[in-house]
């Protein structure tokens, strides 16, 4: 996966998370909303303004 593909995957994931958060808010499912917010806190508000990506061990470089 290229860095551009990884960035697009992250953007797409954050879009889906945002849509789900809106849905949970409308359904008044506060516990699920809070859990999802916590799970993606670092992605939504990365320290330093960017998300560090790491190569998974055992995967060949592309």
Secondary structure, DSSP 8 states (H G I E B T S, - for coil): --HHHHHHHHHHHHHHHHHHHHHHHHTT-HHHHHHHHHHTHHHHT-GGGS------TTS---
